[in-house]
Amino acid sequence: MLASDMLISDYSSIFFDYRLTGRPMIVHAPDLEWYRDVERGFYGRWPDDPGLPLSRSQSDLEHLVQVALATVGKDNAEETTARENVKWVCKWVLDAMQYACE
């Protein structure tokens, strides 16, 4: 995750982990109806709940990737919150490691 510029995935829970990076994410789900109605179903209103861009075709995906890359590095509220979360997690891990080593 640390070496990537963005996440493109389908129905993975990795979105919740990757959000901590503050980098763009895109849901690519060309088979959304089949996956939802036949294969497994979803909790909540996935993929609407996380508020992520959704591509349903290769051309949709290419467009969303271009848009996302054009905004990388520009601060917005979600990225700021994600950066604050990463700092908090890092501090918590470092504190826990220091405590374990005492």
C-alpha positions as CSV (number, residue, x, y, z in Angstrom):
1,M,0.0,0.0,0.0
2,L,2.8,2.4,0.8
3,A,4.3,2.1,-2.7
4,S,1.1,2.7,-4.6
5,D,-0.4,5.9,-5.9
6,M,-4.0,4.7,-5.7
7,L,-6.1,1.6,-5.1
8,I,-8.3,0.0,-7.7
9,S,-10.2,-2.9,-6.3
10,D,-13.6,-4.6,-6.6
11,Y,-15.3,-5.8,-3.4
12,S,-12.3,-6.1,-1.1
13,S,-12.2,-4.8,2.5
14,I,-8.8,-3.4,1.6
15,F,-10.6,-0.1,1.0
16,F,-10.9,0.3,4.8
17,D,-7.2,-0.2,5.3
18,Y,-6.1,1.8,2.3
19,R,-8.2,4.8,3.3
20,L,-5.6,5.5,6.0
21,T,-3.1,6.4,3.2
22,G,-5.2,9.3,2.1
23,R,-4.6,8.3,-1.5
24,P,-7.3,7.9,-4.2
25,M,-9.4,4.8,-4.4
26,I,-11.7,3.5,-7.1
27,V,-14.2,0.7,-7.0
28,H,-14.1,-1.3,-10.3
29,A,-17.2,-3.5,-10.4
30,P,-18.3,-4.4,-14.0
31,D,-20.2,-7.3,-12.5
32,L,-21.9,-5.5,-9.7
33,E,-25.4,-6.8,-10.1
34,W,-24.2,-10.4,-10.5
35,Y,-22.0,-10.2,-7.5
36,R,-24.6,-8.5,-5.4
37,D,-27.7,-10.5,-6.5
38,V,-26.2,-14.0,-7.2
39,E,-22.7,-14.5,-5.8
40,R,-22.6,-13.0,-2.3
41,G,-24.6,-9.9,-1.6
42,F,-23.3,-6.9,0.4
43,Y,-23.5,-5.4,3.8
44,G,-25.1,-2.0,3.9
45,R,-25.4,-0.1,0.6
46,W,-22.0,-1.1,-0.8
47,P,-20.5,0.4,-2.9
48,D,-22.4,3.6,-2.2
49,D,-21.6,3.7,1.6
50,P,-17.9,4.5,1.4
51,G,-18.6,7.3,-1.2
52,L,-15.9,6.1,-3.6
53,P,-15.9,6.6,-7.4
54,L,-17.4,3.6,-9.2
55,S,-16.3,2.3,-12.6
56,R,-18.4,-0.2,-14.5
57,S,-16.3,-0.4,-17.7
58,Q,-12.7,-0.1,-18.8
59,S,-13.4,3.4,-20.2
60,D,-15.0,4.5,-16.9
61,L,-12.0,3.2,-15.1
62,E,-9.5,5.0,-17.3
63,H,-11.4,8.3,-16.9
64,L,-11.6,7.9,-13.1
65,V,-7.9,7.1,-12.9
66,Q,-7.0,10.2,-14.8
67,V,-9.2,12.3,-12.6
68,A,-7.8,10.8,-9.4
69,L,-4.2,11.2,-10.5
70,A,-4.8,14.8,-11.4
71,T,-5.9,15.5,-7.8
72,V,-3.1,13.5,-6.0
73,G,-1.4,15.7,-3.5
74,K,-4.1,18.3,-3.4
75,D,-5.3,18.6,0.2
76,N,-8.9,17.9,0.9
77,A,-10.8,17.0,4.1
78,E,-10.6,13.2,3.5
79,E,-6.9,13.2,2.9
80,T,-6.3,15.4,5.9
81,T,-8.3,13.1,8.1
82,A,-6.5,10.1,6.7
83,R,-3.1,11.6,7.4
84,E,-4.2,12.4,11.0
85,N,-5.3,8.8,11.3
86,V,-2.0,7.4,10.0
87,K,-0.1,9.6,12.5
88,W,-2.3,8.4,15.3
89,V,-1.9,4.8,14.3
90,C,1.9,5.2,14.0
91,K,2.1,6.8,17.4
92,W,0.0,4.1,19.0
93,V,2.2,1.4,17.5
94,L,5.4,3.1,18.6
95,D,4.0,3.6,22.1
96,A,3.0,-0.1,22.2
97,M,6.4,-1.2,21.0
98,Q,8.2,0.9,23.6
99,Y,6.0,-0.4,26.4
100,A,6.6,-4.0,25.3
101,C,10.4,-3.4,25.3
102,E,10.5,-1.9,28.8
